[in-house]
Protein backbone atom coordinates (compact mmCIF):
# COMPACT_ATOMS: atom_id res chain seq x y z
CA UNK A 1 0.00 0.00 0.00
CA UNK A 2 2.78 2.42 0.89
CA UNK A 3 4.50 1.62 -2.41
CA UNK A 4 1.42 2.76 -4.38
CA UNK A 5 1.17 5.96 -2.37
CA UNK A 6 4.81 6.72 -3.18
CA UNK A 7 4.29 5.97 -6.88
CA UNK A 8 1.25 8.27 -7.04
CA UNK A 9 3.11 11.01 -5.15
CA UNK A 10 6.11 10.80 -7.47
CA UNK A 11 3.83 10.83 -10.53
CA UNK A 12 2.05 13.95 -9.29
CA UNK A 13 5.36 15.70 -8.65
CA UNK A 14 6.59 14.75 -12.12
CA UNK A 15 3.39 15.93 -13.81
CA UNK A 16 3.45 19.18 -11.85
CA UNK A 17 7.02 19.82 -12.94
CA UNK A 18 6.27 19.04 -16.57
CA UNK A 19 2.96 20.94 -16.75
CA UNK A 20 4.40 24.21 -18.18
CA UNK A 21 6.15 22.26 -20.93
CA UNK A 22 3.03 20.18 -21.62
CA UNK A 23 0.86 23.32 -21.83
CA UNK A 24 3.14 24.71 -24.54
CA UNK A 25 2.48 21.51 -26.50
CA UNK A 26 -1.28 22.04 -26.16
CA UNK A 27 -1.99 19.44 -23.49
CA UNK A 28 -4.74 20.82 -21.28
CA UNK A 29 -6.18 23.03 -24.01
CA UNK A 30 -7.95 20.37 -26.04
CA UNK A 31 -11.73 20.25 -26.51
CA UNK A 32 -13.11 18.41 -23.50
CA UNK A 33 -10.56 19.85 -21.08
CA UNK A 34 -12.34 21.92 -18.47
CA UNK A 35 -10.98 25.06 -16.81
CA UNK A 36 -12.89 27.15 -14.29
CA UNK A 37 -12.32 29.54 -11.41
CA UNK A 38 -13.60 28.64 -7.95
CA UNK A 39 -12.91 30.52 -4.74
CA UNK A 40 -10.32 32.72 -6.46
CA UNK A 41 -8.26 29.83 -7.79
CA UNK A 42 -8.07 28.43 -11.29
CA UNK A 43 -8.93 24.73 -11.50
CA UNK A 44 -8.25 22.53 -14.53
CA UNK A 45 -9.71 19.13 -15.35
CA UNK A 46 -7.84 17.84 -18.43
CA UNK A 47 -10.19 14.99 -19.33
CA UNK A 48 -9.39 14.67 -23.03
CA UNK A 49 -5.67 15.20 -22.50
CA UNK A 50 -5.65 12.46 -19.87
CA UNK A 51 -7.28 9.99 -22.25
CA UNK A 52 -4.80 10.79 -25.02
CA UNK A 53 -1.76 10.56 -22.73
CA UNK A 54 -3.04 7.28 -21.27
CA UNK A 55 -3.42 5.86 -24.77
CA UNK A 56 0.10 6.93 -25.71
CA UNK A 57 1.51 5.39 -22.52
CA UNK A 58 -0.40 2.15 -23.18
CA UNK A 59 1.00 1.95 -26.71
CA UNK A 60 4.53 2.55 -25.47
CA UNK A 61 4.11 -0.12 -22.78
CA UNK A 62 2.71 -2.59 -25.31
CA UNK A 63 5.67 -2.26 -27.66
CA UNK A 64 8.39 -2.32 -24.98
N, C-alpha and C positions, 0 to 999 in steps of 0.2 A: 504494500500500500504506500509506504513512504517513497519507494522508487518511482511510482507513478506521479506522486505529488512533485517530486524533484524534476521529472521529465516535463510536466506541464509548466512548472515555474521557469525552467530554462527555455522552453519554447516561447513563453510569453515575453521573456526578456529579449530573446532573439528577434521576435516579430516587432517588438517595440523599437529596438535599435534599427531595424531595417525599414520601418514604416516610412520615413522621409524618402528613401530611395525607391520604395515600391509605389508611393504616390506619384513620383515623377514618371513612372512607367504607366500610370493610369489605373493601377490597382486601387480600388476604393472609390472610383469615379464611374464605374460601369452602371448601366441601367439595372436597377434592382438593388443597388447599394443605397442604404438609407442614411441620411445625415439630418440631425435635428438638434435644437438647442433646448436644454431643460435645466432649470435652476442656474442659469448663467454659465453653463458649461456645454461645449459642443460634444455630442455623442455620435458615433458612427457605428452602423451595423452593416458591414460589407458582405451581404449574403451572396450575391453573384460572384464576387471576387473569391470568396471562400470555396465555392463549388468548383470554380475553374482551377484554383491552386491545388485543391484536393485531387482533382482529376490528373493534373500534371504530376503531382507526387506519386499517385498510384501507377501511372505509366512508367515513371522512372523506376519505381520499386519492382514493377513487373519485369522490366528488361535487365535489371541488375542481378 
